[in-house]
Amino acid sequence: MTDPNAQDRTAERRPGAVPGPATPKPGGPRPGGPRPGGPRPGGVESAAAHAQDSDAHPKPHPVSSVTHPHIPAVPASDPSLFGRVDEDGTAWVRTADGERCIGSWQAGNAAEGLEHFGRRYDDLATEIALLEARLSSGAGDAKKTRAAAQALAESLPTAAVIGDLDALAARLTAIIEESEKAAVAAKQEKEQQRAENTARKEALAAEAETIGAESTQWKAAGDRLREILDEWKTIRGVDRKVDDVLWRRYSKAREAFNRRRGAHFAELDRERASAKTHKEELVARAEALQDSTDWGTTSGAFRDLLAEWKAAGRAPREADDQLWKRFKGAQDVFFAARNAAAADRDAEFEENARAKEALLEAAASIDPSADLEAARTQLRELQDKWEACGKVPRDRMHDLESRLRAVEKRVRDAADSEWRRTDPEALARAAQFRERVQQFEEQAAKATANGRAKEAEKALAQAQQWREWAEAAEGALDQR
């Protein structure tokens, strides 16, 4: 933090810059001025001291001499607008309260003195600009910024600088006011952050309690509890007492989960021991069936045994693998024998398929359009021989049956078409339509003879409609 009295102490250390007393009354004698007949202030001794300095000009303030990315650039001021340095070295500054003496310059001429006190003003303005930048960026502590601005404001009435002190005072007042607002906002933000962090931990504790009381996804739930703990460690700024209460909730939930998980796996061990005993019984029953030649019944028995095996649950891994090996070995013995028997049966089925192929080739000569009754007779004979052939391989069944259905459909469609062509009802309907046509034409002729043109036109239109219907009905009979 900047020392508010640093300017005055710097002026005391610099050769020729002598702090002066408080502002004199207007018209009074100037403090630090030469007495009649007395020596000029800063005479031989001051000149000697100045001569020994390697630099003829006082060194600037460190704040303004160092380039730093966080220090704002402040343009140099014109000290002649706000003060003066007399020929005797007395320095004055003007403010809204009047003119006051700020010290004495003995290290050079009056212009150099005015420049010196102007640079000191610029250094002070730079410090204020730095406080303004810090406040606007929000990077610093608002309380510390306010304290520094307050200290600088209190030092202004005695500051040994020449420049617009009233403007600096107004800027410092603004900094103090804004830093108070910033401090209030920072406090509110901190309280809000604390509330949010508390809410986060409350949510994590509640989630942990749910997991601890309900979850049976042991691995996923255990991983989640560890993730909650890792996230918990990253949350800061919660009230200590509240944090302790929330931590106890989380810890209790984790312990409850661990107890339930331990009880679950203990029960699982008991269930696996029971499953081992049950599966040993199933293996014995399977091995007793492996030499059976009752293919259908024994196949069903093995399916039932396999269902029991799946329902029995898992035995300890090593025992479960060994028991399964024995169980599957018994299955393989039985089904290998059954498959060998099935191979002989498949050969018989393949011979049956070839016989049905021959029947279908012969069925290609059935022509219901030439002689429907002969076609029906041939189809019945085909169907009888088909049934006598027996079963065929499963993968051939669909194709052969589809081809037989096609022959049956061809004969059936021909029979249906023949029936539709001789359908008395359809014939009567077509004749009825023709009769209606004749009736409307007669009505039109009578209307024309009697000079009723509109009535005749209407009757002709109706006759045309019924004629179209009659032609459609007759066309349908011809198509059949």
N, C-alpha and C positions, 0 to 999 in steps of 0.2 A: 504493500500500500504506500502511496506517495506521502512523504512527510509534508504537512501543510506549511511548516516553517523552513522548508529546504531553501526557498528563494532567498530569504533574509540571510541565512547562514552562508549561502553561496556568495552573496554580495559582500559579506564581511571578509570572505577568504580571497576575493579577487582584488588585485592591486588597484588602488585608487578609488574603489567603490565603497563609500562610507555611508551606512544607513543613517537617515536623519530622524529627527523627532517628529511628533505629530504635526498635522497641518497648522501653520501659524495663522493668526488672525489677519484678515486683509489689511494691507497698509502697514503692518508691523515690520520689524527688522527680520531679515531672512536668516534663519538658523544656519550656522556653518559659514556664514560670510566673513570676510576679513575685518578685523577691528582696525580703526584708524591708527596708523603707526605700527600695527602688529604684523606678524608674519602671515603670509598667505597659507591657508590650510593645504596640507600635503606638499610642503616646501621641499627642502633638500632631502629629508629622509624619505619621503614618498617617491621623489624622482629617482633617488638611488635605488630604492627597491624596485621601481619599474624598470630601471635600466638593467638590472640583473635578470629580469624575466626574458627568456629566449624569444617570446612572442610579444610584439608590441601591443597587441590587442588582447583583451580578456577572452579566455576560451569559452565557447558557447556551452549552454546547459546540456548534459548528456542526453536528455530525452530527444532534443531536436537535432543532435549531431549523429545519431545512429539510425540507419535505414532499417526498418523492421516491417514485415508485412502486416502486422496488427496495429501499427501506429499510423493514424490517418495523417495525410499531408495537409499542413496548415500554411496558407500563404503568408508571407511576411507582411507585417503591418507597417503603417507609417506613423512613427511615434510623434512627429512634429504636429500632428492633428490633435494630440491629447496631452501635450506637455512640452517642457523645455529644459535646457541645462544652461545656466548663466555662465558668463565668462569666468566667474570665480569658482565654477564647478558645482554650484548648488543645483540639484535636480528637483523639478516640480512636475506634478501630474494634475490634470483637471478632471473632475467628476461632476456629477449633478449636484453634489454637496459643496462644490467650490474647489479651489486650488490648494494642494497640500505639498509640503516638502517631503521627498522620499529618501534623501541622502545627498552625498557629495561625491563628485567625480574628480579625481586628481591624477589619473593615468594618461591624460591626453587633452586634446582640445574639447570644446563644448559639443561639436558635431559628433565626435567619437563617443562622448558620454551619452548623447541622445541615442545613438545607434546601440550602445551597450544596453541601456535600460529598455529599448525597444525589443532587443533580442530576448531579454528576460521576460518581457510581456508575451512574446511569441512562444517561449517555453511554457509559460503558464497556460496559454491558450491551447497548446498541444496536449498538455495534461488533461485539460477539460474536454478536448475533442476525444481523447482516449477513453475518458469515462463515458462520453456520449456513445462512442462506438461500442464499448463493452455493454452498455445498457440496451442499445438497439439490437445487438446480436443475441442477447440473452445468454451469453457464454459465462458471465461472471455472477458472483453472489450479489443480489440486489441490495442486501443490507450493507455489505462492505462498500459497494459503489456509493450508497447514500452517505455513509460515514466519511468517505474520502471527499465527496462533494461538499459536505457540511464543513469539514476542516478547511478546505480551500476557500469556501465562502467566508468563513470567520477570519481568514488571513488577508483577504482583499483590502480591508481598511488600512493595513500597515504594509502592504506589499510594495517592495522597492522596484517597481516596474512603471513603464510609461506606455499607455495604450488605452483602449476603450474598456475601462474597468466596469462601467455600468453594463456593457453588453455581456462581459464575463459573469457579472453578478446575476443577470437575468438568465443566462444559460445554466448557471449553477442552481438557481432556484428551480428551473425546469427539470434539471437532473434529479434534484431532491424529490420533487413531486412525482416524477415518473418512476423513480426507484422505489418510492413507497407503494405505488400501484403495482410495480413489478414484484415487490416482495409479497404483497397480498395475493397476486396471481400465482406466484411460485408456491405460496403456502397452500392455496386452493388446489393447485396441480398436484402437489405432494399428497394432500389429503385424498384427492381423487385417485391417484396412483395407488395409495395405500388401500383404498376401498376396492379398487380393481384387483389388486394382488390378493387381498383378503377373499374376495369373491372367487378368484381362481383356485385358491387353496380350499375353500369351502366346497367348490365343485369337485375338486380332486378327492377330497375326503369323502364326499357323498358317493362318488363313483367307486371308491375303494370299499365303502360299506356295502354297496350293492353287490360288488364282486365277492366280498367276503361272506355275504349271507346267501347268495343265490347261484353264482356261476358254478358250472360243472365242467367247463372247458378248461381243464386243469393247466395245460401248457400255455394256451393263449392268455388265460387269466393271470397266471403267474408272471408271464412276460409283461402284461399290462401293469401289474402292480409294481414291477421294477421300473417301468417307464414313468409311472406316476412319481415314484421316489426320485428319479433323475430330474424330472420337471420340477418337483417340489424344491429341490436344492437350488434351482435357478431363480426362485421367487424371493425377492427381498422387500424390506420395508413394511412388513406386517407387525402390528403391535405384539409385543412379546407375550403378553398373557393370552391374547387371542391365538397367536401362533402355537403356543403350548397346548391349548385346548384342541385345536385342529390336528396337531401332530398326534395327540393321544387317540383321536378318532381314527386317523389313518393306521396307526400302529395296532390298535385293537382290531380293526377290520382285517389287516394282514394276518394277524395271529389267528383270527377266526377262520380265514381261508385255509391257512396251513393245517389247522386242526381237522377241518373237513376233508382236505385233500389226503391227509395221513389216514383218516378213518376209511376213506374211499379205497385207497390202495391196500389197506389191511383186509377189507372185505373182498377186494379183487383177488388177493392171494388165496383166501378161503374158497372163493368160487372156482379158481383155477385148479385147486386140489380136487374139488368135487368133479370138475369137468374131466380131469385125468382119469378118475375112477370110472365115470360113465363111458368114456371113450375106450377104455380097456375092455369093457363089456361089449361095446359095438364091434370092436376088432375081432373078438372071439366069435360073435355071431356071423360076421362076414366070412371068416375063415371056414366056418362050418357049412356055408352055402356055396363055396367056390367050385365044388365038383358037381353041382346039380345040373341035370339036363332038362329040367322043367323050365324052358326058356322064358315063357311069359310070366309065370308066377314068380320065379326067382328074380327076373329083371325088376318086377314091382317091389320085391322085398329089398333089393339093393337100393332102389330109389328111396324107400322109406328109411333105410339105414342112413343114407346120405343126408336126408332131411333131419334126422335125429342128431347126426354129427354136427351139422351147422347150428342147430339149436342148443347144443351142449355147451357152447362157448369155448374159449381158448384155455388149454392147459398150459403149464409152464413151457416155454419155447422149445427146449431140447426134447422134453417128453412128447410134446405135441407133434413135432416133426417126425419122431420115430414111430408114434402110433399111426400117423397118417400114412407113412410109408407102408406099414403092414396092412392097413385098411385098403389102400389103393391097390396093393399087390393082390389081395383076394379078389377085388373087383376085376382086375385085369385078367386073372386066370379064368373066371367065369365068362367074361365077355369075349375073350379070345376064342373059347370053345363055341360060344353062341355065334360068333361071326363066321367061324369055319362052317357051321351047319347052315348059316344063312347063305354062304357062297354056293352050296349045292342047290339050295332053294332058288337062288337068283338065276342059276343056269336053266332050271326048269321054267322060270318066269320068262327068260329071254326066248326060249323056244315057243312059248305061248304068244309072245309078241310077234314073232315071225309069222305064226299062223294067222293072227289078226291082220297083219300087213297084207297077206295073200287075200283074205276076205275083202279088204278095202279095195284092192286092185280089181277084183272081180266085180265089185259094186259099181265101178265106173261105167259099166254097160247098162245099168238101170236107167231107162228113159221114160219117165212118167208122161211126157208130152205125147209120146207115140202110143202108149197103152197104159193107162193109169192103173187098171186092175192088175195087169201083169207086174207092174212096178211094185204095187202093194204086196203081192205074193212074194216077189223076190226079196223085198225088204224084210218080211217076216222070217223067211228062211235065213237071211243074213243074221238077224238078231238071235235066232236060236243057236246057230253055229258059234256066234260071238260068245254067248254065255258058256257054251260047252268048252271053249278054249281055256278058260280059267284065268288066273291072275297074271299080270305082267309086271315088269320092274316099275318101281314108283316113278322114276324119272321119265318113263315112256307113257305112263298112263294118261296124262293130260292130252298129249298130242293124238294118241289113238282114239280116245273118246271124242275129241273135237272133230276128227274126221268122220267118225260114225254119225255124230250129231248132224254134220253137214248133209250126209246122204239122207237121213231121216227128214231133215228140213226140206230138201228138194222134193221129196215125194209128198210131204204134207202141204207145201205151198201149192203144188199142182192140184191136189184135191180141193184145197180151199178156193182156188181160182175157178175150178169147174163148178163148184157149188154156187159161187157168186154169179156166174154166167146164167145159171138156170134158176136163180132166186125168184120165185113168183112175186114176192112183195116188191122187189126192185122193178120188175117188168110192169106191174100194176101202177106203180108210182109214175113211171115214164108215160104210160098211156093216159093217166089222169092229167098230166101236164099238157099233153096234146089236145085233150078234150077241152081244157080251159082256153087254150089258144083259139080253137074253133069258136067257142062261145063269144069271146071278145071280138073276133073278126065279124061274126054275125051282127053283134050289137053295133059295130062301126058301120056296117053296110046299111042297117036300118036308119041310123042317125043321119047318114049322108043322104039317103033317099028322102028324109023328112026335112032336109036343110039345116040340120043341127051340126054345124061343122066342128065346133069345139067339143061336143060330146063324142063325135066320131073320132076326132084326133086323140082324145083321152083313151077311148076304147082300143084304138090301134096301138097306143103306147103300152097299154096293159097286155095286149096280145103279144107284142114283141118281147116283153119281160118274161111271160110264161113260155114263149117259144125258146128263149135262151135257156131257161131252166130245163125244159124238155130235152133240148139238145145235149145239155150237160149230163142229164141222167142216162140218156141213150149212149153217150160217149163212154161213160163209166162202165156200162154193160159190155161195150165192144172191147174195152181195154182188158176186162176180165177174161 
